[in-house]
Amino acid sequence: MVKASHRLFWLPAVPVVAAVVASALFFAQHGFGGGHGRYDVALGILSLPGILLVEYLPLPENISDFVLVILVPGVFNIVL
C-alpha cells in the first residue's frame, strides 16, 4: 500500500496546474471570447467541474471574465 500512495503524490497538484494552464490560455487570447475564441473550449474543459457551479452563485453583474471563468472554478476544483 505504501507504493500506491507514492504514485499518487502528484494528484492534489492537478487542479492547480489546470488553473495555471487555463490562466495562460486566457491571457494568450486576451480574455474570454464567449465560446468563439480560439481557446474557449480548452478553458471550459480545464475549468470542469467548477465552471458548472458558477451559474448558481449569487455574484454581482460587473465581475470580470477572469474571475468567472478561471478564478472561481479553479478555487472550487482545488477545494474539491
C-alpha positions in Angstrom: 0.0 0.0 0.0 2.9 2.4 0.6 3.8 2.2 -3.1 0.3 3.3 -4.2 0.4 6.4 -2.1 3.8 7.3 -3.5 2.4 7.1 -7.0 -0.4 9.5 -6.3 1.6 12.2 -4.5 1.1 14.5 -7.6 -2.7 14.2 -7.6 -3.5 17.3 -5.5 -1.5 19.4 -7.9 -3.7 18.6 -10.9 -6.4 21.3 -10.3 -3.7 23.8 -9.6 -1.8 23.0 -12.8 -5.1 23.1 -14.7 -5.9 26.6 -13.3 -2.4 27.8 -14.3 -2.7 26.5 -17.8 -6.2 28.0 -18.1 -4.9 31.3 -16.9 -2.1 31.2 -19.5 -4.6 30.4 -22.3 -7.0 33.1 -21.1 -4.3 35.8 -21.3 -2.9 34.4 -24.6 -6.2 35.0 -26.3 -6.8 38.4 -24.4 -9.9 37.3 -22.5 -12.8 35.0 -22.9 -14.4 35.0 -26.3 -17.9 33.9 -25.2 -17.4 30.5 -26.8 -16.0 31.9 -30.1 -12.4 32.4 -29.0 -9.5 30.1 -30.0 -9.1 28.6 -26.6 -12.6 28.9 -25.1 -13.3 25.2 -25.4 -10.0 24.3 -23.7 -10.8 26.9 -20.9 -14.1 25.2 -20.3 -12.6 21.8 -20.1 -9.8 22.8 -17.8 -12.3 24.5 -15.5 -14.5 21.5 -15.1 -16.3 20.6 -12.8 -16.1 24.0 -11.1 -17.3 26.0 -14.0 -20.7 24.2 -13.8 -21.2 25.6 -10.3 -20.6 29.3 -11.2 -24.0 29.6 -12.7 -25.7 29.1 -9.4 -23.6 31.6 -7.4 -25.1 35.0 -6.4 -22.3 37.1 -8.0 -22.6 40.8 -9.0 -23.1 41.5 -12.7 -20.0 43.6 -13.1 -17.5 40.9 -12.3 -14.6 40.2 -14.7 -14.4 37.2 -17.0 -11.2 36.1 -15.4 -12.9 35.7 -12.1 -15.9 33.9 -13.6 -14.1 31.6 -16.0 -10.7 30.9 -14.2 -10.6 32.0 -10.6 -13.9 30.8 -9.1 -13.9 27.4 -10.9 -10.2 27.0 -10.0 -10.9 27.5 -6.3 -13.9 25.1 -6.5 -11.7 22.5 -8.2 -8.9 22.9 -5.6 -11.3 22.6 -2.7 -13.0 19.5 -4.3 
